[in-house]
Amino acid sequence: MPREPKSSQPKPAESRTADPADFDVSEPDIDAAVAACDGDARATIRALLVAYAMLERDMSLMTSAGFARRPMPPRRPG
């Protein structure tokens, strides 16, 4: 079966895989996160999930209206 030619266009960001080395977290980093929550693993996970949700919200607020395909507000004549 013939293969389809590879596209020269880059893949969308959602389909690219991140290199795990770009997000390497050291043992001292993990220890510091747990220590910041007084050694409570559940509190550490909660804090990380809250931080992730805040970053996700901030990123969604920075997305342009055209990209999100939301209706644009009407232009004022001027």
N, CA, C and O of each residue as an XYZ file, in Angstrom:
312
protein
N       0.846     -1.175      0.000
C       0.000      0.000      0.000
C       0.891      1.237      0.000
O       1.785      1.332      0.842
N       0.685      2.191     -0.912
C       1.542      3.381     -0.971
C       1.287      4.307      0.212
O       0.162      4.448      0.692
N       2.354      4.923      0.656
C       2.243      5.890      1.755
C       1.914      7.257      1.204
O       2.308      7.613      0.094
N       1.183      8.017      2.002
C       0.882      9.396      1.613
C       2.117     10.243      1.855
O       2.845     10.012      2.820
N       2.366     11.226      0.990
C       3.525     12.091      1.211
C       3.362     12.891      2.499
O       2.259     13.285      2.877
N       4.495     13.118      3.157
C       4.471     13.906      4.382
C       4.211     15.361      4.043
O       4.731     15.892      3.062
N       3.396     15.996      4.876
C       3.082     17.403      4.679
C       4.246     18.257      5.166
O       4.897     17.931      6.158
N       4.499     19.350      4.458
C       5.565     20.248      4.882
C       5.075     21.242      5.926
O       5.867     21.991      6.498
N       3.764     21.248      6.175
C       3.213     22.175      7.169
C       3.400     21.584      8.560
O       3.296     20.372      8.749
N       3.680     22.461      9.545
C       3.844     21.957     10.908
C       2.506     21.456     11.449
O       1.440     21.914     11.039
N       2.588     20.518     12.366
C       1.385     19.982     12.999
C       0.804     21.019     13.946
O       1.540     21.848     14.480
N      -0.520     20.984     14.162
C      -1.106     21.887     15.160
C      -0.522     21.601     16.540
O      -0.060     20.492     16.807
N      -0.545     22.597     17.411
C       0.059     22.475     18.735
C      -0.547     21.308     19.520
O       0.160     20.656     20.289
N      -1.832     21.038     19.341
C      -2.482     19.979     20.112
C      -1.941     18.599     19.749
O      -1.930     17.705     20.595
N      -1.497     18.411     18.522
C      -1.075     17.086     18.101
C       0.426     16.858     18.303
O       0.893     15.727     18.163
N       1.183     17.893     18.624
C       2.611     17.715     18.882
C       2.790     17.174     20.294
O       2.060     17.548     21.212
N       3.755     16.302     20.455
C       4.035     15.788     21.785
C       5.185     16.582     22.390
O       6.146     16.937     21.708
N       5.066     16.847     23.662
C       6.105     17.597     24.359
C       7.230     16.650     24.751
O       7.001     15.479     25.054
N       8.420     17.166     24.739
C       9.569     16.398     25.182
C       9.561     16.406     26.715
O       9.645     17.476     27.318
N       9.464     15.248     27.350
C       9.428     15.218     28.816
C      10.617     15.917     29.459
O      10.502     16.411     30.581
N      11.745     15.969     28.782
C      12.920     16.640     29.348
C      12.678     18.138     29.514
O      13.312     18.781     30.351
N      11.761     18.695     28.717
C      11.448     20.119     28.848
C      10.743     20.432     30.167
O      10.723     21.579     30.614
N      10.172     19.411     30.777
C       9.394     19.605     31.999
C       9.956     18.791     33.152
O       9.217     18.349     34.032
N      11.256     18.599     33.139
C      11.902     17.787     34.168
C      11.790     18.485     35.517
O      12.103     19.668     35.653
N      11.337     17.730     36.504
C      11.199     18.246     37.860
C      12.124     17.428     38.738
O      12.061     16.199     38.742
N      12.980     18.107     39.481
C      13.956     17.403     40.303
C      13.340     16.964     41.629
O      12.299     17.472     42.047
N      13.992     16.029     42.268
C      13.548     15.565     43.590
C      13.503     16.727     44.595
O      12.547     16.822     45.364
N      14.523     17.623     44.608
C      14.435     18.761     45.532
C      13.220     19.666     45.241
O      12.642     20.244     46.162
N      12.837     19.785     43.959
C      11.637     20.567     43.627
C      10.393     19.927     44.238
O       9.531     20.614     44.785
N      10.317     18.605     44.135
C       9.169     17.887     44.704
C       9.172     18.016     46.220
O       8.131     18.260     46.830
N      10.344     17.851     46.826
C      10.451     17.996     48.285
C      10.036     19.385     48.738
O       9.376     19.532     49.767
N      10.417     20.408     47.978
C      10.049     21.782     48.335
C       8.540     21.990     48.253
O       7.962     22.669     49.102
N       7.898     21.413     47.239
C       6.444     21.552     47.103
C       5.728     20.886     48.271
O       4.780     21.446     48.823
N       6.180     19.687     48.648
C       5.569     18.985     49.775
C       5.844     19.737     51.077
O       4.957     19.851     51.922
N       7.055     20.247     51.245
C       7.402     20.993     52.461
C       6.574     22.268     52.581
O       6.220     22.678     53.687
N       6.263     22.897     51.445
C       5.459     24.121     51.468
C       4.046     23.845     51.985
O       3.350     24.750     52.444
N       3.642     22.589     51.901
C       2.315     22.193     52.393
C       2.439     21.391     53.683
O       1.594     20.547     53.979
N       3.490     21.656     54.445
C       3.739     21.011     55.741
C       3.745     19.489     55.667
O       3.326     18.816     56.609
N       4.221     18.945     54.545
C       4.337     17.503     54.420
C       3.047     16.782     54.071
O       3.034     15.555     53.975
N       1.972     17.516     53.882
C       0.670     16.911     53.564
C       0.572     16.688     52.055
O       0.471     17.643     51.285
N       0.602     15.426     51.641
C       0.583     15.103     50.210
C      -0.725     15.557     49.548
O      -0.705     16.062     48.426
N      -1.848     15.381     50.229
C      -3.138     15.796     49.653
C      -3.187     17.305     49.474
O      -3.703     17.790     48.467
N      -2.663     18.050     50.428
C      -2.631     19.510     50.312
C      -1.710     19.931     49.170
O      -1.986     20.911     48.478
N      -0.627     19.200     48.975
C       0.289     19.493     47.874
C      -0.403     19.284     46.537
O      -0.312     20.131     45.648
N      -1.095     18.161     46.391
C      -1.809     17.879     45.146
C      -2.892     18.926     44.912
O      -3.076     19.397     43.790
N      -3.609     19.286     45.975
C      -4.656     20.310     45.858
C      -4.049     21.630     45.379
O      -4.593     22.274     44.482
N      -2.933     22.029     45.969
C      -2.279     23.284     45.586
C      -1.832     23.250     44.122
O      -1.982     24.238     43.403
N      -1.287     22.119     43.685
C      -0.854     22.000     42.292
C      -2.037     22.036     41.334
O      -1.947     22.634     40.262
N      -3.147     21.402     41.711
C      -4.343     21.418     40.854
C      -4.947     22.823     40.774
O      -5.409     23.244     39.713
N      -4.944     23.539     41.889
C      -5.448     24.916     41.884
C      -4.556     25.789     41.002
O      -5.054     26.595     40.216
N      -3.247     25.629     41.131
C      -2.314     26.415     40.308
C      -2.517     26.093     38.825
O      -2.496     26.996     37.989
N      -2.712     24.829     38.499
C      -2.943     24.428     37.110
C      -4.239     25.049     36.584
O      -4.276     25.554     35.463
N      -5.301     25.011     37.396
C      -6.583     25.592     36.978
C      -6.452     27.094     36.753
O      -7.050     27.637     35.824
N      -5.680     27.764     37.592
C      -5.479     29.202     37.424
C      -4.717     29.489     36.129
O      -5.071     30.414     35.398
N      -3.681     28.708     35.841
C      -2.931     28.888     34.599
C      -3.818     28.632     33.384
O      -3.751     29.359     32.393
N      -4.644     27.601     33.466
C      -5.547     27.278     32.366
C      -6.541     28.420     32.134
O      -6.820     28.782     30.991
N      -7.072     28.982     33.221
C      -7.996     30.111     33.094
C      -7.297     31.326     32.492
O      -7.845     31.986     31.609
N      -6.100     31.617     32.964
C      -5.357     32.758     32.433
C      -5.066     32.588     30.943
O      -5.155     33.547     30.176
N      -4.722     31.376     30.537
C      -4.451     31.123     29.127
C      -5.717     31.280     28.287
O      -5.656     31.785     27.166
N      -6.855     30.855     28.816
C      -8.090     30.983     28.050
C      -8.494     32.450     27.922
O      -9.107     32.837     26.927
N      -8.162     33.263     28.909
C      -8.471     34.700     28.839
C      -7.573     35.410     27.833
O      -7.944     36.450     27.289
N      -6.386     34.847     27.587
C      -5.456     35.466     26.653
C      -5.709     35.047     25.206
O      -5.108     35.602     24.286
N      -6.590     34.075     25.001
C      -6.886     33.601     23.657
C      -7.688     34.659     22.914
O      -8.630     35.228     23.465
N      -7.322     34.920     21.680
C      -8.024     35.938     20.907
C      -9.436     35.480     20.562
O      -9.707     34.283     20.465
N     -10.318     36.436     20.380
C     -11.707     36.121     20.054
C     -11.794     35.399     18.714
O     -12.621     34.502     18.554
N     -10.967     35.770     17.761
C     -10.985     35.109     16.459
C     -10.551     33.667     16.547
O     -11.104     32.800     15.871
N      -9.556     33.407     17.383
C      -9.078     32.037     17.535
C     -10.137     31.175     18.194
O     -10.344     30.027     17.799
N     -10.807     31.721     19.192
C     -11.818     30.962     19.928
C     -13.140     30.916     19.175
O     -14.061     30.205     19.578
N     -13.239     31.673     18.080
C     -14.443     31.739     17.259
C     -15.655     32.233     18.043
O     -16.783     31.785     17.842
N     -15.383     33.151     18.923
C     -16.471     33.805     19.643
C     -16.937     34.974     18.802
O     -16.149     35.523     18.032
N     -18.191     35.372     18.924
C     -18.637     36.534     18.163
C     -17.896     37.793     18.625
O     -17.700     38.017     19.820
N     -17.506     38.575     17.681
C     -16.818     39.826     17.991
C     -17.848     40.872     18.417
O     -18.963     40.885     17.896
N     -17.491     41.745     19.354
C     -18.420     42.812     19.716
C     -18.585     43.768     18.516
O     -17.660     43.929     17.720
N     -19.751     44.389     18.393
C     -19.960     45.295     17.252
C     -18.985     46.462     17.307
O     -18.657     46.970     18.379
N     -18.531     46.874     16.133
C     -17.611     48.016     16.039
C     -18.382     49.311     16.199
O     -19.519     49.450     15.747
N     -17.741     50.231     16.841
C     -18.339     51.571     16.978
C     -17.953     52.397     15.758
O     -16.797     52.382     15.335
N     -18.912     53.113     15.197
C     -18.533     53.979     14.050
C     -17.574     55.050     14.526
O     -17.727     55.602     15.616
N     -16.613     55.326     13.721
C     -15.707     56.351     14.195
C     -14.795     56.809     13.217
O     -13.973     57.681     13.500
